[in-house]
C-alpha cells in the first residue's frame, strides 16, 4: 500500500492529502461552500455597513470550527483515526491534523469575500448561479481529476 493511502487523518502533512478523501467528504465540503455562498447572496441583499462582511465571515468560520472544538474535547488516547480514503464526512470531521482547519477556514473566507464582492457588483440570479457553478467545479475538483491522475 502506498504511503498516502496508509495515512490516517491525524497524520496529514501535505495539502495533497485532502485530495485523497472519499467523494462523500468532498461532496459535504462542497455543499457547505455552496450553502455559504447562497446565504452570502441573501445577506448581501439585506444588510449594509462596513462591519457586515467581517461579522458574517467570522460567524461562518466560527460556526464551522465550534463543532470541531466541542468534539475534540471528547477525544482521548483511544480515539480511532481512520485512513484517509475510509473517513466519514460526519463522524470524522474533527479528527484532521490541526493545520487542516486553518486551510479550510481560509478557503471558506476566500469564497465569502469573492461572492460578497461579486454580489456587490452585480446581484441577480444569473450571477448567483454562475458563482455556485464556479464554486461547485472548484471545490469538487479533487474528485473530477481522479480519473486523469496517474496511480
N, C-alpha and C positions, 0 to 999 in steps of 0.2 A: 504494500500500500504506500502510495507516495506521501510525502511529509504533509502537504496541505490537506489531504483527506483525513489524516490521523490527528490533526489539531483539534483540540477541544475549545469551547467558547472562551474560556479564561486564558487561553494560550495565544490568542490572536495578537499578531505583532506586525501586521502588514495590511495596508489598505486592500490589497487583492484578496485577502481572506473574506471580505464582505461579499465578494462576487461568488463565493462558494456556498452561500446559504441556499436552502431549498427555495424553489419558486414561491411557495406559500409565504415565506418570510418577506421576500421582495414584494409580493402582492399586498401584504399588510402594510409595509412601509410606503408603498405607492399609494394605497388608499388613504393613509394618514396625510401624505403630502397633498393629495387631491382634495380632501376634505378641508384642509387648512387653506388652500387656495380659494375654494368656494366660500368659506367663511370670511376670508380676507376681502373678497369681492363684495359680499353683503355689508361688512363693516365699513369698507371704503365709501360706500354709498350713503351711509347713515351717520358717520362720525367724522368730525373735522378737528383740527387742533394739532399743535406741534408735538404733543405727548401721546397721541393716539397710536401711532405706529410703534414707538418703543414699548408702550404698555402692552399692545397686542402681541408683539414679537416675544417680549419677556414672559407674558402669560402663557403663550403656546409652548414655549420651551420649558417653563416650569411644569405645565400640565403633562408634558412628555417625560420629564425627569422625576417628578414626585413619586409615581408608582414604582420606579426603579429603586429609589431610596428606601421606600417602605418595604418592598420585597427583599431587598438586600439585607435589611436589618434582621430578617428571619433566617438568613443563611448561616451555616456553620461549617466545620471542617468535614462533615459528612455529605455536603451538598454535591449532587451529581452534576457534572458538566458534560453535556453530550458533545459528540464530534460535530463539526460544522455542518456537514450535509444532513445530519439527523436532528437538528434543533427544531423546536416547536415555536411558532410565532408567539403564541400567548404564554406558554409555560416557561420559556427560557429567555425572554427579552431582558431580564435583569441580570443575566449571568455573563454578559460580554466582558471582555477586558475593559477597564475603565476608560481608556482613551477613545473607545468607540462612541461613547455618549457625547463627547466633545465634537467629534466629527459629525455625528447625526444632528446635533444641535446647530452646528454651523451650516449644514446642508439645509435644514429647515429655515434658518434665518435667511439664507440666500433666496429660497422660494418665496418667503413672505415679503422681503424687500423688493424682489423682482416683480412679483404680482402687484404689490402696492403701487410701485412706480408705473407699471403698465396701465393699471386701472385709474391712476391719476391722470394719465394722458388720454386714455380712451376707455370708457366704461360702458360696454354693451355686451350682449350675449355672444356675439361672434368673437370678441376679444377674450371673453371668459372661456369659450370653447377652445380657442387657439392656445390659451395658457394651459388649460387642462390637458390638451393633447400633447403639448411640449413636455409638460411635467410627467405625463404617463410614459412617453417614449424615453425620456432621460432616466427616470428613476427605475424603470423596469429593464433598462439597457443590459445589466448583467445577465439577465435571462435571455434576452434577444440574441446576445452574442455567443452564447454557449455552443450552438451547433457549428460555429465557424472557428472556434478555438482549437488549437492543437491539444491533443491529450497527452 
